[in-house]
């Protein structure tokens, strides 16, 4: 039988952890549903999990390989997702398991050799995304910026203005997954309002293809650095295909003196993108009061209720939003957050 393992089920989770460990992986920290198949003696022999619209953390006991159990687990998880209203599904798997998931109807988007494969259950999902992007292609020198903007600051604006001045068209990709303290609907609005004066900026939703830390799997990579490197390399495999669709020749990034994740991303981008014919230009960060302006600093000011500092760090449109009654739920969310800084 297949049953859900709830967060309070210590025995069930221990069984799942032991099964995953035997397969050389560990339970991902980002999960919102886990199931397990038990044998007649109530021992876990197969497991799988979900987070959002992704499937992850699959394992089958070595004693039961070849019995079709993984197929049953995937079918169960897809039914769970359908009940949630999620019909567009994504998964990450090791390269040697990609053919199995292809036989179940998943299609490869991108891969990092010898590390992982990113797949979705729509044959034309990514190709249709690229086709729609290509409709915004313009003549001349095109460049790109990718940002989360949690929220949009004067630092983000400086990066966009600098990149915009150096090209004919700047494609601005807004990370559209809702995994931030400031929801995507608000982040996108503030980005659009803050850059409205730049006529050559074309904003785009990233959709599910520019991967976030929340959706990226960490359970079969050996350590945190390997996770960051794997995510960066996968992101770049996807981005190179996006760049080809839009004839993007340059990607602009902000210099990152504080964030371990972004700093490592930047290093990998500067090494990998030129090999694919895309220049990577790192822009020094805008400063205020002797320190770089960051979204973390802005969130910390909001948490303290320091609106004087907030006003000095964000565009007028961002400040206007956060001092409106509309922002009250988000202000409260930031105040209640256990950690508003990134690393």
N, C-alpha and C positions, 0 to 999 in steps of 0.2 A: 504494500500500500504506500501511497505518497501522502504526506501530511505536512502542514506548515509547522515550522519551528519558531516559536515566539521568543521574544527577547528574554522572557522570564523562565524559559525552559532550559535550565542549566545542563541537565543530562543530555537533552537533544543537541544543544550547541556543542557540548563536549564531544559527542559522537561525530558531529559534522566536522569539528576541528581536527579530530583524529583521522578522519577519512581524507580530508584535504591534505593533512601533513604527510600521509602515506603517498600522496600523488605529488609531493614536493611544492605545494602551494599553501597559502594561508587565507583565512577569511578576510575579505575586504572590509575596510572600516566604513565604507559607504554602501549600506544595504538597507532596503526597506521591506524585503520579503525573502525568506529562505524556506526551501522545502527539502524533505529528505524521504528516501524510500527505504523501508525496513524489510529485513527478511523475516522468516517465521519465528526466529528467536529474538526479534526486536533489536537487531544490530543494523546500523546504517550501512547501506551498500551503494547508495547513489545520492547525490545532492546537487542543487543548483540554486541560484539566487537572482534577485532583481534589484536594480536601483533606478528609479525613474523609468525611462523607456529602454534601459539597457539590461541585458542578461549577462550573468557572470558567475564565477566561483563554481564551475562544474567539476565533479569528480565521480568516478565509479570505482568501486573496489576491484582490485586486481583479480580476485576470485570470481568475478562476475563479468569480466570483459567479454564482449561479443554476444551478449544476451539482449541487446537492444534497450538497455536501461536508460542510457543517456537520451535516446530518442523519446522515451516516455517522460523524462524529466523536462526536456525542452518543450514537448507538447503541453505538459501541465503548466509551465511558466507562461507559455503563449496564451493559454486560456485565462490565466490570472490577469495578464496584461489586457486581454480583450475585455474582461469584466471591468477593468479600470478605464476603458475607452482608449487604450494605447494599441494601435494597430501598426504603427511604424516603429520597428524595433531595431536595436543595434546591439552588437556584441563584440567583444575582444577575445581573441583566442591565440594560442600558440600556433606558429606556422604549421606544425605537423598535424593539427586538428582542423585546419581550415577546410580541407576537402570534405570532412564529415559534415560540417555545418553548411557547406555548399550543397550537399545532397539533401539537406533539410530546407533548402530554399533561401539561404542567405547568400549575399553577393558581396564580393570584396570591393572596398572603397580604397584602401591603402594598406601598405605593410611596411614594417621595419624588419629587414632581413634578420633571421635567427632570433627575433624577439617577439613580435606580435603581429596580428592581422586584425584590421578594423573592418567589420562587415555590417550590412543592413539587410532587411528582408524585402526590400523593393529593388527589382531589377534595374529600374531606371531612375531611382531616387537621386543619386549624386549627379548623374548625367543630366537630369532635368534641372537640377539646381545650377549646374554650369551653363546650361542653355539659356536660362533666364538671366543669369549674370551677363552673358555675352551680349544680350540685348542693350546693355548700358555701355558697351564698349564705344570709345570715342577715338578719333584720330589724334595723333600727336604723342607726346611723352606721358605715359601713365605710370603712376606710383600707387603705393598702398600703405595704410596704417591699420593696425588691428588694436582695438582697445576694449577693456571692460568698463572703465570709467565709473567707479563705484564710490563716490559720484564723479561727475565731470568737473575738473578743476582748471585753474589757470595753467597748470603744468600740461594737462592734456591739450588745452587750447594752443599753447605755445608750440607743442609738437605738430599739431595739425596746421597751424599757420606757417610754420617753417617748411614743412613738407609741401604744402599747397603752393608756396611761392616758388618752389623749385621744379614744378611739373605743370603740364597742361591739364591733366585730370588726376585727382586724388581720390582713389576708392577707399572709403573709410568703413571697415568692417567692425560692427558692434557685436560683441559676444552676447548672444541672445538667450543663453541658458539662464534660468532663474536660480542661481546658486549663490547670489550675493545679498548683502544686507539691503541694498537699494534694488528694488525689482527692475527687471528689464524694461518694462513699459516706461518707468520714470527715467532710467539711464538713457534710453534711446531718445526720449523727449528732450532731455537736457543737452545731449550731444547735438541733436538737430538744431535746437534753439541757439546753442552756443557757437555753432559754426555756420549759421544761416547767412552771414555776411560774406562767406567764401563761396563764390559762384562756381568754382571748379571742383568742389567737393561733392562726391556722390556717396551717400550713406547706404550701407547694405546690412541686412541681418546676416549673422554668421550661420544661422540655422544650427543643425546638430553636427556640423562638419568641422568647425573650429573647436577643438576639444577643450573642455575645462578640467580643472583638477578634480572636480566632483565626479565627473563621468569617467575619467580615465582610470583604468584598473591598476591596482598596485599589488594584487595578491600573488602574481607569479613572477614578480621582479624582485631581485635580491635585497635591495636597500633603497633608501629615499633618493639617493643620487641617481640610481638606475631608473627609478620611476620618473624623475624629472627629465632625464635624458631621453627616455623612451617616449614620453609625451611630446617633448620638443621635436624629436625626429619624426614622429607620426604627424604632428601638426604641420611640419614643413613638407612632408610628402603630399598632404592635402593642399597646402597653400600653393605649391608649385603648379598643381593642376588648375587651381583658381587663377593664378597669374597667367597661365597660358591662355585661358579663356578670355581674359581681359587685356592681354598684351602688356602686363605689368612688368616693368623693367627694374623697379627699385622698391624696396620695402624700408620704410623709416621706423626706427624704434627709439624709445627714450633711453638714455643712459641710466643704469640702475646701480647705484652705490650701496643700497640698503637691502634689497630683496634677494635672498639666495636663489629663489626659483627664477625670477626674471633675469637675474645676472647670468645664470647658467643657460637660460633660453637664448639670451643675446649672444653669448659666446658660440653656441651651436649654430645659430642663424648665420653669424658672420663667417663661419667655416663652410656651411652647407649650401646656402643660397647662391653664392657666386658660381658654384659647380653646376647649378641648374640655369645659369644665365640671368639671375636676378641679383642686383647689387643690394647690399644691406648697409644702410647708413645710420649710425648711432648719433643721436642729437643730445648734447649736454642738457641736463635738466634745468628748468627755470627755478630760481631760488627766491626765497623771501626770508628776511631776517637771518641770513647766513646759512640757511638750511634749504634743501630741495623741497619743492612742493610735491606732496603725494596725497593720494586718496586716503591713505592711512592717517595722515596728519589731520585731514579734514574730518574724518570720522571721529578722531579723538577730540577735536574741538567741539563737535556736535555733542559728544558724550558728556563733555564738561559743561555744556551750555555756554560756550565761549563764542558768541556770535560776532564779536569784533574780529577775532582771528579768522573765523569762517569767511567774513566779508572780504578779508585781505587775500584769501587763498582761492576764491572761486569767481567765475564770471557773474555778472549781474543777474543773468537768467537763473543760474543755480542758486544764488543767494535769495532771490525772490521766491523761488519754490520752497526752500527750506524755512523761510520765515512766514509761509502761508499756513492756514489751517489744514489745507490738503495734505501737508507733509506730516501731520501729527502722528499717524501710525508708524511711519518709518523712523521718525525721531525717537519714538518709544522703543522700537525694535533695536536701534543702535545703542540706546542707553542701557538696555537690558542684556546686550550681547556680552558674553564672557571675555571675548577678545576681538577688538576692532582693528588691530594691526595685522599686517601680513609679515612673513619672514623672508 
